[in-house]
Amino acid sequence: MMDATTVNQVLHPYWPRDLLIPTYVANDRSMSEILMFLFSVSGLFLLVTWLISGRRGATGRLSTWRRLAVCWFAVCGFIHGVIEGWFSLYYAIIPGDQSFLSQLWKEYSKGDSRYVIADNFTVCMETVTAWLWGPFSFWAVYALLTNKPYRFVLQLIISLGQLYGAVLYFFTEHRDGYSHSELGHPIYFWFYFVFMNVLWIVIPFLLIVDSWKQLSAAQTNTDIIKSQKSKRN
């Protein structure tokens, strides 16, 4: 027969099952309602940014690939600045809080309980992500839309930061033996933990390669011009 302490330890949906979360209050919103909000708002950012990026600017229309990059940074700005920004501010009260964004984090924590126990790594990583890569992502949207000369430098900095954070996110959990999720669960492990985070490895990597090519081409042109000037002199 379980004693009162053991009962309190398991009255939550998180892993490991003996995790102690004394302030936990179950969500009163369904998983579908929370996910609908997340994907609807993200989709709205995508649609609006896609339409804006299709307008002809002073240097012509952006290519499809460049428009997709702009859309990506717009969604990143929302997720980093708002969703992760909420966590960075209220991580200490999320287990017992019933605000919508707190419930979103409690739902996501079924795939990674480090968020509901305010793990040091997640708090530090998400704080940096929210307050650096969030504003920087919106800045990148502006820079790409207005063809600023520093746009690919900004794209490179943000993407390197995102990639580094995502690699550490997976690697630290790997070293913990994937103990903060139900290993192999189709939604909580594969969708929440793996799919929703691997995007911040794959897409930033592609953008890093793109930035490398753009900056290398710009430097090549600069070197050619300098060489031609030196020959004239």
Wavefront OBJ file of the C-alpha trace (Angstrom):
o trace
v 0.000 0.000 0.000
v 1.393 3.435 -1.026
v 1.885 6.070 1.652
v 0.783 9.711 1.218
v 4.226 10.835 0.012
v 4.310 8.257 -2.783
v 0.786 9.209 -3.881
v 1.770 12.879 -4.106
v 4.782 11.939 -6.207
v 2.749 10.322 -8.973
v -0.257 12.642 -9.279
v 0.969 14.087 -12.579
v 1.504 12.846 -16.152
v 5.275 13.391 -16.281
v 8.350 11.195 -16.410
v 10.065 9.846 -14.433
v 6.877 8.728 -12.701
v 8.300 9.311 -9.215
v 9.045 12.981 -10.004
v 7.979 15.242 -7.155
v 5.912 18.265 -8.319
v 3.975 19.369 -5.205
v 2.370 22.466 -6.781
v 1.102 20.700 -9.934
v -2.457 21.443 -11.059
v -3.861 19.528 -14.041
v -4.747 21.512 -17.180
v -8.376 22.348 -17.754
v -7.757 22.825 -21.498
v -7.426 19.884 -23.869
v -4.352 18.958 -25.871
v -6.206 19.707 -29.135
v -7.184 23.174 -27.917
v -3.608 24.013 -26.940
v -2.092 22.672 -30.165
v -4.758 24.423 -32.245
v -3.745 27.737 -30.686
v -0.030 27.124 -31.274
v -0.358 26.055 -34.895
v -3.072 28.593 -35.758
v -1.016 31.561 -34.553
v 2.143 30.171 -36.157
v 0.202 29.630 -39.380
v -1.099 33.193 -39.268
v 2.460 34.513 -38.909
v 3.486 32.358 -41.873
v 0.607 33.540 -44.068
v 0.961 37.247 -43.305
v 4.744 37.162 -43.715
v 4.454 35.192 -46.955
v 2.062 37.787 -48.379
v 4.218 40.717 -47.262
v 7.410 39.134 -48.599
v 5.786 38.678 -52.012
v 5.555 42.405 -52.648
v 8.001 43.942 -55.075
v 10.623 46.031 -53.306
v 13.295 48.426 -54.504
v 15.458 45.494 -55.615
v 12.609 43.381 -57.000
v 10.750 40.439 -55.520
v 12.404 38.023 -53.128
v 12.977 34.476 -54.326
v 10.814 31.661 -52.966
v 13.691 30.389 -50.805
v 14.292 33.860 -49.365
v 10.588 34.318 -48.654
v 10.532 30.999 -46.793
v 13.511 32.173 -44.730
v 11.643 35.366 -43.845
v 8.588 33.322 -42.813
v 10.785 31.084 -40.671
v 12.240 34.030 -38.782
v 8.777 35.519 -38.270
v 7.540 32.304 -36.666
v 10.768 32.082 -34.642
v 10.166 35.593 -33.363
v 6.722 34.575 -32.112
v 7.810 31.263 -30.576
v 11.028 32.579 -29.026
v 9.687 35.933 -27.902
v 6.195 34.968 -26.711
v 6.069 31.237 -25.946
v 9.612 30.827 -24.655
v 9.581 34.334 -23.241
v 6.663 33.281 -21.025
v 8.631 30.303 -19.759
v 11.695 32.448 -19.020
v 9.568 34.751 -16.853
v 7.183 32.326 -15.145
v 9.002 28.974 -15.030
v 8.783 28.904 -11.211
v 4.953 28.974 -11.116
v 4.051 27.087 -14.310
v 3.196 23.711 -12.625
v 0.361 25.285 -10.635
v -0.622 28.123 -12.970
v -3.663 27.913 -15.237
v -2.811 30.750 -17.626
v -3.071 29.572 -21.214
v 0.666 29.726 -21.941
v 1.446 27.954 -18.672
v -0.956 25.206 -19.693
v 0.816 25.038 -23.053
v 4.097 24.427 -21.243
v 2.521 21.832 -18.961
v 1.251 20.024 -22.041
v 4.643 20.196 -23.752
v 6.332 18.963 -20.573
v 4.720 15.570 -21.154
v 7.459 15.242 -23.762
v 10.164 16.816 -21.611
v 9.484 17.217 -17.895
v 12.571 19.396 -17.445
v 10.301 22.344 -18.176
v 7.847 21.618 -15.406
v 10.604 21.205 -12.805
v 12.495 24.359 -13.909
v 15.647 22.440 -14.796
v 18.674 24.762 -14.751
v 19.670 24.041 -18.341
v 16.205 24.675 -19.796
v 15.731 27.881 -17.814
v 19.105 29.271 -18.933
v 18.730 28.121 -22.547
v 15.187 29.403 -22.936
v 16.023 32.737 -21.329
v 18.859 33.316 -23.803
v 16.638 32.130 -26.664
v 13.730 34.363 -25.665
v 15.618 37.574 -25.079
v 18.238 37.270 -27.823
v 16.951 35.114 -30.668
v 13.363 36.347 -30.304
v 14.071 40.046 -31.002
v 16.883 39.138 -33.397
v 14.456 37.004 -35.432
v 12.098 39.939 -35.945
v 15.123 42.064 -36.795
v 16.101 39.460 -39.415
v 12.600 39.685 -40.939
v 13.026 43.440 -41.300
v 16.584 43.111 -42.641
v 15.642 40.525 -45.266
v 12.539 42.414 -46.397
v 14.430 45.690 -46.746
v 17.591 44.160 -48.227
v 19.904 45.452 -45.478
v 23.611 44.731 -46.113
v 23.952 42.993 -42.724
v 21.032 40.604 -43.310
v 23.133 37.473 -43.844
v 25.388 38.268 -40.895
v 22.251 38.446 -38.765
v 20.895 35.241 -40.313
v 24.184 33.485 -39.537
v 24.314 34.661 -35.902
v 20.720 33.637 -35.146
v 21.005 30.284 -36.887
v 24.262 29.403 -35.124
v 22.654 30.264 -31.782
v 19.575 28.171 -32.550
v 21.620 25.212 -33.771
v 23.913 25.298 -30.748
v 20.975 25.476 -28.341
v 19.130 22.611 -30.038
v 22.212 20.373 -30.064
v 22.750 20.989 -26.346
v 19.045 20.399 -25.730
v 19.172 16.915 -27.255
v 22.645 16.046 -25.982
v 21.906 16.875 -22.337
v 18.756 14.749 -22.434
v 20.666 11.943 -24.140
v 23.167 11.958 -21.276
v 20.212 11.756 -18.860
v 19.056 8.592 -20.628
v 15.880 10.200 -22.032
v 14.434 9.982 -18.545
v 12.167 13.033 -18.827
v 9.763 11.588 -21.379
v 7.957 8.344 -22.123
v 10.542 6.936 -24.508
v 8.989 5.981 -27.849
v 5.574 7.563 -27.233
v 4.269 8.680 -30.676
v 3.062 12.103 -29.500
v 4.996 13.018 -26.394
v 8.396 11.669 -27.402
v 8.451 11.603 -31.206
v 6.280 14.654 -31.917
v 6.801 16.962 -28.922
v 10.386 16.137 -28.006
v 11.951 15.044 -31.296
v 10.066 16.597 -34.227
v 9.255 19.984 -32.693
v 12.909 20.488 -31.739
v 14.780 18.876 -34.617
v 13.386 21.676 -36.803
v 15.807 23.989 -34.976
v 18.674 21.806 -36.149
v 17.704 21.167 -39.765
v 16.482 24.654 -40.774
v 19.221 26.667 -39.013
v 21.822 24.367 -40.587
v 20.433 25.125 -44.058
v 20.423 28.848 -43.261
v 24.011 28.676 -42.011
v 25.054 27.119 -45.321
v 23.099 29.807 -47.174
v 24.753 32.562 -45.127
v 28.175 31.030 -45.745
v 27.595 31.101 -49.510
v 26.234 34.664 -49.507
v 29.011 36.082 -47.323
v 31.720 34.181 -49.198
v 30.408 35.527 -52.515
v 30.363 39.065 -51.109
v 33.939 38.719 -49.833
v 35.055 37.288 -53.173
v 33.624 40.308 -54.977
v 35.323 42.644 -52.503
v 38.657 40.886 -53.014
v 38.313 41.141 -56.801
v 37.582 44.863 -56.608
v 40.545 45.433 -54.281
v 42.785 43.435 -56.619
v 41.676 45.440 -59.641
v 42.265 48.727 -57.797
v 45.747 47.663 -56.701
v 46.646 46.722 -60.290
v 45.548 50.150 -61.529
v 47.689 51.812 -58.926
l 1 2 3 4 5 6 7 8 9 10 11 12 13 14 15 16 17 18 19 20 21 22 23 24 25 26 27 28 29 30 31 32 33 34 35 36 37 38 39 40 41 42 43 44 45 46 47 48 49 50 51 52 53 54 55 56 57 58 59 60 61 62 63 64 65 66 67 68 69 70 71 72 73 74 75 76 77 78 79 80 81 82 83 84 85 86 87 88 89 90 91 92 93 94 95 96 97 98 99 100 101 102 103 104 105 106 107 108 109 110 111 112 113 114 115 116 117 118 119 120 121 122 123 124 125 126 127 128 129 130 131 132 133 134 135 136 137 138 139 140 141 142 143 144 145 146 147 148 149 150 151 152 153 154 155 156 157 158 159 160 161 162 163 164 165 166 167 168 169 170 171 172 173 174 175 176 177 178 179 180 181 182 183 184 185 186 187 188 189 190 191 192 193 194 195 196 197 198 199 200 201 202 203 204 205 206 207 208 209 210 211 212 213 214 215 216 217 218 219 220 221 222 223 224 225 226 227 228 229 230 231 232 233
